[in-house]
Amino acid sequence: MCAAKDDAVVEYALSRSTSSTLVSSYTEYLPDKKLLEEKLRELTDLALEMGEIEETD
């Protein structure tokens, strides 16, 4: 993540990488805080149901 990019630097950095990191999309803003909270709650509930995490007090 970066505030600005230099195409040549990005291309060089990605070509030198040993991992298969790819960028599928780029967003310059965050979704609404309420939406993020709702999605986090949904994912937490799902993980609890699947037994992937334990409920804390």
C-alpha positions as CSV (number, residue, x, y, z in Angstrom):
1,M,0.0,0.0,0.0
2,C,1.2,3.4,-0.8
3,A,0.0,7.0,-1.2
4,A,1.6,7.4,-4.6
5,K,3.1,5.1,-7.1
6,D,5.8,5.2,-9.7
7,D,5.0,2.7,-12.5
8,A,8.6,1.8,-13.2
9,V,9.3,1.2,-9.5
10,V,6.2,-0.9,-9.1
11,E,6.9,-3.0,-12.2
12,Y,10.5,-3.5,-11.1
13,A,9.5,-4.5,-7.5
14,L,6.9,-7.0,-8.7
15,S,9.2,-8.5,-11.3
16,R,11.9,-9.1,-8.6
17,S,9.4,-10.7,-6.2
18,T,9.7,-14.4,-5.5
19,S,6.0,-14.6,-4.4
20,S,3.1,-14.6,-6.7
21,T,1.6,-11.3,-5.4
22,L,-0.9,-9.8,-7.7
23,V,-3.1,-6.8,-7.4
24,S,-6.7,-7.4,-8.5
25,S,-8.1,-4.0,-7.6
26,Y,-7.1,-0.7,-6.0
27,T,-9.3,1.5,-3.8
28,E,-8.5,4.9,-2.5
29,Y,-11.1,5.0,0.2
30,L,-12.4,2.9,3.0
31,P,-16.0,1.7,3.2
32,D,-18.3,3.3,5.8
33,K,-17.3,2.5,9.4
34,K,-20.8,1.0,10.1
35,L,-20.5,-1.3,7.1
36,L,-17.0,-2.5,8.2
37,E,-18.4,-3.2,11.7
38,E,-21.3,-5.2,10.3
39,K,-19.1,-7.3,8.1
40,L,-16.7,-8.0,10.9
41,R,-19.6,-9.1,13.1
42,E,-20.9,-11.4,10.4
43,L,-17.5,-13.0,9.9
44,T,-17.0,-13.4,13.6
45,D,-20.4,-15.0,14.0
46,L,-19.6,-17.4,11.1
47,A,-16.3,-18.3,12.5
48,L,-17.9,-19.0,15.9
49,E,-20.5,-21.3,14.2
50,M,-17.9,-23.2,12.4
51,G,-15.8,-23.6,15.5
52,E,-12.8,-21.8,14.1
53,I,-12.6,-19.4,17.0
54,E,-13.8,-19.5,20.6
55,E,-16.2,-16.9,22.1
56,T,-14.5,-14.6,24.6
57,D,-16.1,-12.9,27.6
